[in-house]
Amino acid sequence: MTATQQHMIDAYRALQHGTPPPPPPGRASLRTGEGGDRSGGRRSTPAGRSPKGTGGR
């Protein structure tokens, strides 16, 4: 069963029970994590440069 087929079944069941339908497949995964930032808190810097706030050491 594909994610789309499962979503259709879940949406039908939600309608029958009077509850809100689930989000479409793939939409919920974009909202996970804090702030929606996919970098994981890491920032890349150009070669030979130190990240801000490290004093260049």
C-alpha distance matrix in Angstrom:
0.0 3.8 6.7 8.2 6.2 6.7 10.1 10.9 10.6 12.6 15.0 15.6 16.4 18.6 20.4 21.1 22.5 24.5 23.0 22.2 18.7 16.9 17.5 15.2 13.0 15.6 18.5 19.1 19.3 22.3 24.3 24.2 27.5 30.9 32.0 29.1 31.0 29.0 32.0 32.1 35.7 37.0 38.9 40.0 43.6 45.4 47.1 50.5 49.9 49.4 47.0 48.7 50.2 51.0 54.5 54.0 54.5
3.8 0.0 3.8 5.3 5.2 6.3 8.6 10.0 10.9 12.4 14.2 15.6 16.8 18.4 20.2 21.5 22.8 24.2 22.5 21.1 17.4 15.3 15.1 12.4 9.9 12.2 15.4 16.4 16.5 19.2 21.4 21.7 25.0 28.4 29.2 26.1 28.0 25.9 29.1 29.4 33.0 34.2 35.9 36.9 40.6 42.3 44.1 47.6 46.9 46.5 44.0 45.7 47.4 48.2 51.7 51.2 51.8
6.7 3.8 0.0 3.8 5.5 5.1 6.1 8.7 10.0 10.3 12.0 14.2 15.3 16.1 18.2 19.9 20.9 21.9 19.8 18.0 14.4 11.9 11.5 9.0 6.3 8.9 11.8 12.6 13.1 15.8 17.8 18.2 21.7 24.9 25.7 22.7 24.9 23.1 26.4 26.7 30.2 31.6 33.4 34.7 38.3 40.3 42.3 45.6 44.7 44.2 41.5 42.9 44.5 45.6 49.1 48.7 49.5
8.2 5.3 3.8 0.0 3.8 5.4 5.0 6.3 8.8 9.8 10.4 12.3 14.3 15.1 16.4 18.5 20.0 20.7 19.0 17.0 13.2 11.5 11.0 7.9 6.6 9.8 12.0 13.7 14.8 16.9 18.9 20.0 23.6 26.6 26.9 23.9 26.3 24.8 28.3 28.9 32.2 33.7 35.2 36.5 40.0 41.8 44.1 47.4 46.4 46.0 43.3 44.6 46.3 47.6 51.0 50.7 51.6
6.2 5.2 5.5 3.8 0.0 3.8 5.4 5.1 6.4 8.7 9.9 10.8 12.6 14.3 15.5 16.9 18.7 20.0 18.7 17.5 13.8 12.7 13.2 10.8 9.8 13.3 15.4 16.5 17.8 20.2 21.9 22.7 26.4 29.4 30.0 27.2 29.6 28.1 31.6 31.9 35.3 36.9 38.5 39.9 43.4 45.3 47.5 50.8 49.9 49.4 46.7 48.0 49.6 50.8 54.2 54.0 54.8
6.7 6.3 5.1 5.4 3.8 0.0 3.8 5.4 5.1 6.1 8.5 9.9 10.6 12.2 14.2 15.4 16.5 18.1 16.5 15.5 12.0 10.4 11.6 10.1 9.1 12.5 14.4 14.7 16.1 18.9 20.2 20.6 24.2 27.3 28.2 25.6 28.2 26.9 30.3 30.2 33.6 35.4 37.4 39.0 42.6 44.8 46.9 50.1 49.0 48.2 45.4 46.6 48.0 49.2 52.7 52.6 53.3
10.1 8.6 6.1 5.0 5.4 3.8 0.0 3.8 5.4 5.0 5.9 8.5 9.8 10.3 12.1 14.2 15.2 16.0 14.1 12.5 8.8 7.3 8.2 6.7 6.9 10.6 11.7 12.3 14.4 16.8 17.8 18.8 22.5 25.3 25.9 23.4 26.3 25.3 29.0 29.1 32.2 34.2 35.9 37.7 41.3 43.5 45.8 49.0 47.7 46.9 44.0 45.0 46.4 47.8 51.3 51.3 52.2
10.9 10.0 8.7 6.3 5.1 5.4 3.8 0.0 3.8 5.5 5.1 6.1 8.6 9.8 10.6 12.4 14.3 15.2 14.2 13.0 9.4 9.4 10.6 9.1 10.0 13.8 14.7 15.6 17.9 20.0 21.0 22.3 26.1 28.7 29.1 26.6 29.6 28.7 32.4 32.7 35.7 37.7 39.3 41.0 44.6 46.7 49.1 52.3 51.0 50.3 47.4 48.3 49.8 51.3 54.7 54.8 55.8
10.6 10.9 10.0 8.8 6.4 5.1 5.4 3.8 0.0 3.8 5.4 5.1 6.2 8.6 9.9 10.7 12.4 14.2 13.4 13.2 10.1 10.2 12.5 11.8 12.3 16.0 17.0 17.2 19.4 22.0 22.7 23.5 27.1 29.9 30.7 28.5 31.4 30.5 34.1 34.0 37.1 39.3 41.2 43.0 46.6 48.8 51.1 54.3 53.0 52.1 49.2 50.1 51.4 52.8 56.3 56.4 57.2
12.6 12.4 10.3 9.8 8.7 6.1 5.0 5.5 3.8 0.0 3.8 5.4 5.1 6.1 8.6 9.9 10.5 12.0 10.5 10.1 7.2 7.0 9.9 10.2 11.1 14.6 15.0 14.6 17.2 19.7 19.9 20.6 24.3 26.8 27.8 25.8 28.9 28.3 32.0 31.6 34.6 37.0 39.0 41.0 44.7 47.1 49.5 52.5 51.0 49.9 46.8 47.6 48.7 50.2 53.7 54.0 54.8
15.0 14.2 12.0 10.4 9.9 8.5 5.9 5.1 5.4 3.8 0.0 3.8 5.5 5.0 6.2 8.7 9.9 10.3 9.1 8.1 4.9 6.3 8.9 9.3 11.4 14.9 14.6 14.8 17.8 19.8 19.9 21.2 24.9 27.1 27.6 25.7 29.0 28.8 32.5 32.4 35.3 37.7 39.4 41.5 45.0 47.4 50.0 53.0 51.4 50.4 47.2 47.8 49.0 50.7 54.1 54.5 55.6
15.6 15.6 14.2 12.3 10.8 9.9 8.5 6.1 5.1 5.4 3.8 0.0 3.8 5.4 5.1 6.3 8.8 9.9 10.1 10.3 8.0 10.0 12.7 12.8 14.7 18.4 18.3 18.6 21.5 23.5 23.7 25.0 28.6 30.9 31.4 29.5 32.8 32.5 36.2 36.1 39.0 41.4 43.1 45.2 48.7 51.1 53.6 56.7 55.1 54.2 51.0 51.6 52.7 54.5 57.9 58.3 59.3
16.4 16.8 15.3 14.3 12.6 10.6 9.8 8.6 6.2 5.1 5.5 3.8 0.0 3.8 5.4 5.0 6.3 8.5 8.5 9.8 8.3 10.1 13.5 14.4 15.9 19.4 19.3 18.8 21.7 24.1 23.8 24.6 28.1 30.4 31.3 29.7 33.1 32.8 36.4 35.9 38.8 41.4 43.4 45.6 49.2 51.7 54.2 57.1 55.5 54.3 51.1 51.7 52.6 54.2 57.7 58.3 59.1
18.6 18.4 16.1 15.1 14.3 12.2 10.3 9.8 8.6 6.1 5.0 5.4 3.8 0.0 3.8 5.4 5.1 5.9 4.9 6.1 5.4 7.9 11.4 13.1 15.3 18.5 17.6 17.0 20.2 22.2 21.5 22.6 26.0 28.0 28.7 27.4 30.9 31.0 34.7 34.2 36.8 39.5 41.5 43.9 47.4 50.0 52.7 55.5 53.7 52.4 49.1 49.4 50.2 52.0 55.5 56.2 57.1
20.4 20.2 18.2 16.4 15.5 14.2 12.1 10.6 9.9 8.6 6.2 5.1 5.4 3.8 0.0 3.8 5.5 5.1 6.3 7.3 7.0 10.4 13.3 14.6 17.3 20.6 19.6 19.5 22.8 24.5 23.9 25.4 28.9 30.6 31.0 29.7 33.3 33.5 37.3 37.0 39.5 42.2 44.0 46.3 49.7 52.3 55.0 57.9 56.0 54.9 51.5 51.8 52.7 54.7 58.1 58.8 59.9
21.1 21.5 19.9 18.5 16.9 15.4 14.2 12.4 10.7 9.9 8.7 6.3 5.0 5.4 3.8 0.0 3.8 5.7 7.9 10.2 10.2 13.2 16.5 17.7 20.0 23.4 22.7 22.3 25.5 27.5 26.9 28.0 31.4 33.3 34.0 32.7 36.3 36.4 40.1 39.6 42.2 45.0 46.9 49.2 52.7 55.3 58.0 60.8 59.0 57.8 54.4 54.7 55.6 57.4 60.9 61.6 62.6
22.5 22.8 20.9 20.0 18.7 16.5 15.2 14.3 12.4 10.5 9.9 8.8 6.3 5.1 5.5 3.8 0.0 3.8 5.6 8.9 9.9 12.6 16.2 18.2 20.4 23.5 22.5 21.5 24.8 26.8 25.7 26.6 29.8 31.5 32.4 31.5 35.1 35.4 39.0 38.2 40.7 43.6 45.7 48.3 51.8 54.5 57.2 59.9 57.9 56.5 53.1 53.2 53.8 55.7 59.2 60.1 60.9
24.5 24.2 21.9 20.7 20.0 18.1 16.0 15.2 14.2 12.0 10.3 9.9 8.5 5.9 5.1 5.7 3.8 0.0 3.8 6.8 8.9 12.2 15.4 17.6 20.4 23.2 21.7 20.9 24.4 26.0 24.6 26.0 29.1 30.4 31.0 30.3 34.0 34.6 38.3 37.7 39.9 42.9 44.8 47.4 50.8 53.6 56.4 59.0 56.9 55.5 52.0 51.9 52.6 54.7 58.0 59.0 60.1
23.0 22.5 19.8 19.0 18.7 16.5 14.1 14.2 13.4 10.5 9.1 10.1 8.5 4.9 6.3 7.9 5.6 3.8 0.0 3.8 6.4 9.1 12.4 15.1 17.7 20.3 18.6 17.5 21.0 22.5 21.0 22.2 25.3 26.7 27.4 26.7 30.3 31.0 34.6 34.0 36.2 39.2 41.1 43.8 47.2 50.0 52.8 55.4 53.3 51.8 48.3 48.3 48.9 50.9 54.3 55.3 56.3
22.2 21.1 18.0 17.0 17.5 15.5 12.5 13.0 13.2 10.1 8.1 10.3 9.8 6.1 7.3 10.2 8.9 6.8 3.8 0.0 3.8 6.6 9.1 12.0 15.0 17.3 15.3 14.5 18.1 19.3 18.0 19.6 22.8 24.1 24.4 23.6 27.3 28.0 31.7 31.3 33.4 36.4 38.1 40.8 44.1 46.8 49.7 52.3 50.2 48.9 45.4 45.3 46.1 48.2 51.6 52.5 53.7
18.7 17.4 14.4 13.2 13.8 12.0 8.8 9.4 10.1 7.2 4.9 8.0 8.3 5.4 7.0 10.2 9.9 8.9 6.4 3.8 0.0 3.8 6.6 8.8 11.7 14.4 12.9 12.6 16.1 17.6 16.9 18.6 22.1 23.8 24.2 22.7 26.3 26.6 30.3 30.2 32.6 35.3 37.0 39.4 42.8 45.4 48.1 51.0 49.1 47.9 44.6 44.8 45.8 47.8 51.1 51.8 52.9
16.9 15.3 11.9 11.5 12.7 10.4 7.3 9.4 10.2 7.0 6.3 10.0 10.1 7.9 10.4 13.2 12.6 12.2 9.1 6.6 3.8 0.0 3.8 6.5 8.6 11.1 9.9 9.2 12.5 14.4 13.9 15.2 18.8 20.9 21.5 19.8 23.2 23.3 27.0 26.7 29.3 32.0 33.7 36.1 39.6 42.2 44.8 47.7 45.9 44.7 41.4 41.8 42.9 44.7 48.1 48.7 49.7
17.5 15.1 11.5 11.0 13.2 11.6 8.2 10.6 12.5 9.9 8.9 12.7 13.5 11.4 13.3 16.5 16.2 15.4 12.4 9.1 6.6 3.8 0.0 3.8 6.5 8.2 6.4 6.5 10.0 11.2 11.1 13.1 16.8 18.8 18.9 16.9 20.3 20.3 24.1 24.2 26.8 29.3 30.8 33.0 36.5 38.9 41.7 44.6 42.8 41.8 38.5 39.0 40.2 42.1 45.4 45.9 47.1
15.2 12.4 9.0 7.9 10.8 10.1 6.7 9.1 11.8 10.2 9.3 12.8 14.4 13.1 14.6 17.7 18.2 17.6 15.1 12.0 8.8 6.5 3.8 0.0 3.8 6.3 5.8 7.6 10.2 11.4 12.5 14.5 18.3 20.6 20.5 17.9 20.9 20.4 24.2 24.7 27.6 29.6 30.9 32.8 36.2 38.4 41.1 44.2 42.6 42.0 38.9 39.6 41.1 42.9 46.2 46.3 47.6
13.0 9.9 6.3 6.6 9.8 9.1 6.9 10.0 12.3 11.1 11.4 14.7 15.9 15.3 17.3 20.0 20.4 20.4 17.7 15.0 11.7 8.6 6.5 3.8 0.0 3.8 5.6 7.2 8.4 10.4 12.3 13.6 17.2 20.0 20.3 17.4 19.9 18.8 22.4 22.9 26.1 27.9 29.4 31.0 34.5 36.7 39.1 42.3 41.0 40.3 37.4 38.5 40.1 41.5 44.9 44.8 45.9
15.6 12.2 8.9 9.8 13.3 12.5 10.6 13.8 16.0 14.6 14.9 18.4 19.4 18.5 20.6 23.4 23.5 23.2 20.3 17.3 14.4 11.1 8.2 6.3 3.8 0.0 3.8 5.8 5.7 7.2 9.8 11.1 14.5 17.3 17.4 14.2 16.5 15.2 18.8 19.5 22.6 24.3 25.6 27.2 30.8 32.9 35.3 38.5 37.2 36.6 33.8 34.9 36.6 37.9 41.3 41.2 42.3
18.5 15.4 11.8 12.0 15.4 14.4 11.7 14.7 17.0 15.0 14.6 18.3 19.3 17.6 19.6 22.7 22.5 21.7 18.6 15.3 12.9 9.9 6.4 5.8 5.6 3.8 0.0 3.8 5.5 5.7 7.4 9.7 13.2 15.5 15.2 12.3 15.1 14.7 18.5 19.2 21.9 24.0 25.2 27.2 30.6 32.9 35.6 38.6 37.0 36.2 33.1 33.8 35.4 37.1 40.4 40.6 41.9
19.1 16.4 12.6 13.7 16.5 14.7 12.3 15.6 17.2 14.6 14.8 18.6 18.8 17.0 19.5 22.3 21.5 20.9 17.5 14.5 12.6 9.2 6.5 7.6 7.2 5.8 3.8 0.0 3.8 5.4 5.5 7.0 10.7 13.2 13.6 11.2 14.3 14.1 17.8 17.8 20.5 22.9 24.6 26.9 30.5 33.1 35.7 38.5 36.8 35.6 32.4 33.1 34.3 35.9 39.4 39.7 40.8
19.3 16.5 13.1 14.8 17.8 16.1 14.4 17.9 19.4 17.2 17.8 21.5 21.7 20.2 22.8 25.5 24.8 24.4 21.0 18.1 16.1 12.5 10.0 10.2 8.4 5.7 5.5 3.8 0.0 3.8 5.4 5.5 8.9 12.0 12.7 9.9 12.2 11.2 14.8 14.8 17.8 20.0 21.8 23.9 27.5 30.1 32.5 35.4 33.9 32.8 29.7 30.7 32.0 33.4 36.9 37.0 37.9
22.3 19.2 15.8 16.9 20.2 18.9 16.8 20.0 22.0 19.7 19.8 23.5 24.1 22.2 24.5 27.5 26.8 26.0 22.5 19.3 17.6 14.4 11.2 11.4 10.4 7.2 5.7 5.4 3.8 0.0 3.8 5.7 8.4 10.7 10.3 7.0 9.6 9.2 13.0 13.7 16.3 18.4 19.7 21.8 25.3 27.8 30.5 33.4 31.6 30.7 27.6 28.3 29.8 31.5 34.8 35.0 36.2
24.3 21.4 17.8 18.9 21.9 20.2 17.8 21.0 22.7 19.9 19.9 23.7 23.8 21.5 23.9 26.9 25.7 24.6 21.0 18.0 16.9 13.9 11.1 12.5 12.3 9.8 7.4 5.5 5.4 3.8 0.0 3.8 6.5 8.2 8.1 6.0 9.4 10.2 13.8 13.7 15.9 18.6 20.2 22.8 26.2 29.0 31.8 34.4 32.3 31.0 27.6 28.0 29.1 31.0 34.3 34.9 36.1
24.2 21.7 18.2 20.0 22.7 20.6 18.8 22.3 23.5 20.6 21.2 25.0 24.6 22.6 25.4 28.0 26.6 26.0 22.2 19.6 18.6 15.2 13.1 14.5 13.6 11.1 9.7 7.0 5.5 5.7 3.8 0.0 3.8 6.8 8.4 6.7 9.3 9.5 12.7 11.7 14.2 17.0 19.2 22.0 25.5 28.6 31.0 33.5 31.5 30.0 26.6 27.2 28.1 29.6 33.1 33.7 34.5
27.5 25.0 21.7 23.6 26.4 24.2 22.5 26.1 27.1 24.3 24.9 28.6 28.1 26.0 28.9 31.4 29.8 29.1 25.3 22.8 22.1 18.8 16.8 18.3 17.2 14.5 13.2 10.7 8.9 8.4 6.5 3.8 0.0 3.7 6.4 5.9 7.4 8.1 10.5 8.9 10.9 14.1 16.5 19.6 23.0 26.3 28.7 30.9 28.7 26.9 23.5 24.0 24.6 26.1 29.7 30.4 31.1
30.9 28.4 24.9 26.6 29.4 27.3 25.3 28.7 29.9 26.8 27.1 30.9 30.4 28.0 30.6 33.3 31.5 30.4 26.7 24.1 23.8 20.9 18.8 20.6 20.0 17.3 15.5 13.2 12.0 10.7 8.2 6.8 3.7 0.0 3.8 5.6 6.9 9.2 10.9 9.4 10.1 13.7 15.8 19.2 22.2 25.7 28.3 30.2 27.7 25.6 22.0 22.0 22.4 24.3 27.7 28.8 29.7
32.0 29.2 25.7 26.9 30.0 28.2 25.9 29.1 30.7 27.8 27.6 31.4 31.3 28.7 31.0 34.0 32.4 31.0 27.4 24.4 24.2 21.5 18.9 20.5 20.3 17.4 15.2 13.6 12.7 10.3 8.1 8.4 6.4 3.8 0.0 3.8 5.4 8.8 10.7 10.4 10.5 13.8 15.0 18.4 21.2 24.4 27.4 29.3 26.7 25.0 21.3 20.9 21.7 24.0 27.2 28.2 29.7
29.1 26.1 22.7 23.9 27.2 25.6 23.4 26.6 28.5 25.8 25.7 29.5 29.7 27.4 29.7 32.7 31.5 30.3 26.7 23.6 22.7 19.8 16.9 17.9 17.4 14.2 12.3 11.2 9.9 7.0 6.0 6.7 5.9 5.6 3.8 0.0 3.8 6.2 9.2 9.7 10.9 13.6 14.7 17.6 20.7 23.7 26.7 29.0 26.7 25.4 21.9 22.1 23.4 25.4 28.6 29.2 30.6
31.0 28.0 24.9 26.3 29.6 28.2 26.3 29.6 31.4 28.9 29.0 32.8 33.1 30.9 33.3 36.3 35.1 34.0 30.3 27.3 26.3 23.2 20.3 20.9 19.9 16.5 15.1 14.3 12.2 9.6 9.4 9.3 7.4 6.9 5.4 3.8 0.0 3.8 5.7 6.8 7.7 10.0 10.9 13.8 17.0 20.0 22.9 25.2 23.0 21.7 18.3 18.8 20.3 22.1 25.3 25.7 27.1
29.0 25.9 23.1 24.8 28.1 26.9 25.3 28.7 30.5 28.3 28.8 32.5 32.8 31.0 33.5 36.4 35.4 34.6 31.0 28.0 26.6 23.3 20.3 20.4 18.8 15.2 14.7 14.1 11.2 9.2 10.2 9.5 8.1 9.2 8.8 6.2 3.8 0.0 3.8 5.5 8.0 9.3 10.6 12.9 16.4 19.3 21.8 24.5 22.7 21.7 18.7 19.9 21.6 22.8 26.2 26.0 27.2
32.0 29.1 26.4 28.3 31.6 30.3 29.0 32.4 34.1 32.0 32.5 36.2 36.4 34.7 37.3 40.1 39.0 38.3 34.6 31.7 30.3 27.0 24.1 24.2 22.4 18.8 18.5 17.8 14.8 13.0 13.8 12.7 10.5 10.9 10.7 9.2 5.7 3.8 0.0 3.8 5.4 5.7 7.0 9.3 13.0 16.0 18.4 20.9 19.1 18.0 15.1 16.6 18.4 19.4 22.7 22.4 23.5
32.1 29.4 26.7 28.9 31.9 30.2 29.1 32.7 34.0 31.6 32.4 36.1 35.9 34.2 37.0 39.6 38.2 37.7 34.0 31.3 30.2 26.7 24.2 24.7 22.9 19.5 19.2 17.8 14.8 13.7 13.7 11.7 8.9 9.4 10.4 9.7 6.8 5.5 3.8 0.0 3.8 5.6 8.6 11.3 14.9 18.2 20.2 22.3 20.5 18.8 15.8 17.2 18.3 19.0 22.6 22.6 23.2
35.7 33.0 30.2 32.2 35.3 33.6 32.2 35.7 37.1 34.6 35.3 39.0 38.8 36.8 39.5 42.2 40.7 39.9 36.2 33.4 32.6 29.3 26.8 27.6 26.1 22.6 21.9 20.5 17.8 16.3 15.9 14.2 10.9 10.1 10.5 10.9 7.7 8.0 5.4 3.8 0.0 3.8 6.6 10.1 13.0 16.7 18.8 20.5 18.2 16.1 12.8 13.8 14.6 15.6 19.2 19.6 20.4
37.0 34.2 31.6 33.7 36.9 35.4 34.2 37.7 39.3 37.0 37.7 41.4 41.4 39.5 42.2 45.0 43.6 42.9 39.2 36.4 35.3 32.0 29.3 29.6 27.9 24.3 24.0 22.9 20.0 18.4 18.6 17.0 14.1 13.7 13.8 13.6 10.0 9.3 5.7 5.6 3.8 0.0 3.8 6.6 9.7 13.3 15.2 17.0 15.0 13.2 10.3 12.2 13.7 14.1 17.5 17.2 18.0
38.9 35.9 33.4 35.2 38.5 37.4 35.9 39.3 41.2 39.0 39.4 43.1 43.4 41.5 44.0 46.9 45.7 44.8 41.1 38.1 37.0 33.7 30.8 30.9 29.4 25.6 25.2 24.6 21.8 19.7 20.2 19.2 16.5 15.8 15.0 14.7 10.9 10.6 7.0 8.6 6.6 3.8 0.0 3.8 6.6 10.1 12.6 14.5 12.3 11.0 8.2 10.1 12.4 13.1 16.2 15.5 17.0
40.0 36.9 34.7 36.5 39.9 39.0 37.7 41.0 43.0 41.0 41.5 45.2 45.6 43.9 46.3 49.2 48.3 47.4 43.8 40.8 39.4 36.1 33.0 32.8 31.0 27.2 27.2 26.9 23.9 21.8 22.8 22.0 19.6 19.2 18.4 17.6 13.8 12.9 9.3 11.3 10.1 6.6 3.8 0.0 3.8 6.9 9.2 11.6 10.1 9.8 8.1 10.9 13.8 13.8 16.4 14.9 16.4
43.6 40.6 38.3 40.0 43.4 42.6 41.3 44.6 46.6 44.7 45.0 48.7 49.2 47.4 49.7 52.7 51.8 50.8 47.2 44.1 42.8 39.6 36.5 36.2 34.5 30.8 30.6 30.5 27.5 25.3 26.2 25.5 23.0 22.2 21.2 20.7 17.0 16.4 13.0 14.9 13.0 9.7 6.6 3.8 0.0 3.8 6.4 8.3 6.5 7.0 6.2 9.2 12.4 12.3 14.1 12.2 14.2
45.4 42.3 40.3 41.8 45.3 44.8 43.5 46.7 48.8 47.1 47.4 51.1 51.7 50.0 52.3 55.3 54.5 53.6 50.0 46.8 45.4 42.2 38.9 38.4 36.7 32.9 32.9 33.1 30.1 27.8 29.0 28.6 26.3 25.7 24.4 23.7 20.0 19.3 16.0 18.2 16.7 13.3 10.1 6.9 3.8 0.0 3.8 6.3 5.8 8.2 8.9 11.7 15.1 14.6 15.7 13.1 15.2
47.1 44.1 42.3 44.1 47.5 46.9 45.8 49.1 51.1 49.5 50.0 53.6 54.2 52.7 55.0 58.0 57.2 56.4 52.8 49.7 48.1 44.8 41.7 41.1 39.1 35.3 35.6 35.7 32.5 30.5 31.8 31.0 28.7 28.3 27.4 26.7 22.9 21.8 18.4 20.2 18.8 15.2 12.6 9.2 6.4 3.8 0.0 3.8 5.6 8.3 10.4 13.5 16.5 15.1 16.0 12.8 14.2
50.5 47.6 45.6 47.4 50.8 50.1 49.0 52.3 54.3 52.5 53.0 56.7 57.1 55.5 57.9 60.8 59.9 59.0 55.4 52.3 51.0 47.7 44.6 44.2 42.3 38.5 38.6 38.5 35.4 33.4 34.4 33.5 30.9 30.2 29.3 29.0 25.2 24.5 20.9 22.3 20.5 17.0 14.5 11.6 8.3 6.3 3.8 0.0 3.8 6.8 9.9 12.7 15.2 13.5 13.6 10.0 11.5
49.9 46.9 44.7 46.4 49.9 49.0 47.7 51.0 53.0 51.0 51.4 55.1 55.5 53.7 56.0 59.0 57.9 56.9 53.3 50.2 49.1 45.9 42.8 42.6 41.0 37.2 37.0 36.8 33.9 31.6 32.3 31.5 28.7 27.7 26.7 26.7 23.0 22.7 19.1 20.5 18.2 15.0 12.3 10.1 6.5 5.8 5.6 3.8 0.0 3.8 6.6 9.0 11.8 10.5 10.8 7.7 10.0
49.4 46.5 44.2 46.0 49.4 48.2 46.9 50.3 52.1 49.9 50.4 54.2 54.3 52.4 54.9 57.8 56.5 55.5 51.8 48.9 47.9 44.7 41.8 42.0 40.3 36.6 36.2 35.6 32.8 30.7 31.0 30.0 26.9 25.6 25.0 25.4 21.7 21.7 18.0 18.8 16.1 13.2 11.0 9.8 7.0 8.2 8.3 6.8 3.8 0.0 3.8 6.5 8.6 6.9 7.8 5.3 7.4
47.0 44.0 41.5 43.3 46.7 45.4 44.0 47.4 49.2 46.8 47.2 51.0 51.1 49.1 51.5 54.4 53.1 52.0 48.3 45.4 44.6 41.4 38.5 38.9 37.4 33.8 33.1 32.4 29.7 27.6 27.6 26.6 23.5 22.0 21.3 21.9 18.3 18.7 15.1 15.8 12.8 10.3 8.2 8.1 6.2 8.9 10.4 9.9 6.6 3.8 0.0 3.8 6.4 6.1 8.4 7.5 9.6
48.7 45.7 42.9 44.6 48.0 46.6 45.0 48.3 50.1 47.6 47.8 51.6 51.7 49.4 51.8 54.7 53.2 51.9 48.3 45.3 44.8 41.8 39.0 39.6 38.5 34.9 33.8 33.1 30.7 28.3 28.0 27.2 24.0 22.0 20.9 22.1 18.8 19.9 16.6 17.2 13.8 12.2 10.1 10.9 9.2 11.7 13.5 12.7 9.0 6.5 3.8 0.0 3.8 5.7 7.3 8.0 10.7
50.2 47.4 44.5 46.3 49.6 48.0 46.4 49.8 51.4 48.7 49.0 52.7 52.6 50.2 52.7 55.6 53.8 52.6 48.9 46.1 45.8 42.9 40.2 41.1 40.1 36.6 35.4 34.3 32.0 29.8 29.1 28.1 24.6 22.4 21.7 23.4 20.3 21.6 18.4 18.3 14.6 13.7 12.4 13.8 12.4 15.1 16.5 15.2 11.8 8.6 6.4 3.8 0.0 3.8 5.7 8.0 10.0
51.0 48.2 45.6 47.6 50.8 49.2 47.8 51.3 52.8 50.2 50.7 54.5 54.2 52.0 54.7 57.4 55.7 54.7 50.9 48.2 47.8 44.7 42.1 42.9 41.5 37.9 37.1 35.9 33.4 31.5 31.0 29.6 26.1 24.3 24.0 25.4 22.1 22.8 19.4 19.0 15.6 14.1 13.1 13.8 12.3 14.6 15.1 13.5 10.5 6.9 6.1 5.7 3.8 0.0 3.8 5.5 6.4
54.5 51.7 49.1 51.0 54.2 52.7 51.3 54.7 56.3 53.7 54.1 57.9 57.7 55.5 58.1 60.9 59.2 58.0 54.3 51.6 51.1 48.1 45.4 46.2 44.9 41.3 40.4 39.4 36.9 34.8 34.3 33.1 29.7 27.7 27.2 28.6 25.3 26.2 22.7 22.6 19.2 17.5 16.2 16.4 14.1 15.7 16.0 13.6 10.8 7.8 8.4 7.3 5.7 3.8 0.0 3.8 5.6
54.0 51.2 48.7 50.7 54.0 52.6 51.3 54.8 56.4 54.0 54.5 58.3 58.3 56.2 58.8 61.6 60.1 59.0 55.3 52.5 51.8 48.7 45.9 46.3 44.8 41.2 40.6 39.7 37.0 35.0 34.9 33.7 30.4 28.8 28.2 29.2 25.7 26.0 22.4 22.6 19.6 17.2 15.5 14.9 12.2 13.1 12.8 10.0 7.7 5.3 7.5 8.0 8.0 5.5 3.8 0.0 3.8
54.5 51.8 49.5 51.6 54.8 53.3 52.2 55.8 57.2 54.8 55.6 59.3 59.1 57.1 59.9 62.6 60.9 60.1 56.3 53.7 52.9 49.7 47.1 47.6 45.9 42.3 41.9 40.8 37.9 36.2 36.1 34.5 31.1 29.7 29.7 30.6 27.1 27.2 23.5 23.2 20.4 18.0 17.0 16.4 14.2 15.2 14.2 11.5 10.0 7.4 9.6 10.7 10.0 6.4 5.6 3.8 0.0
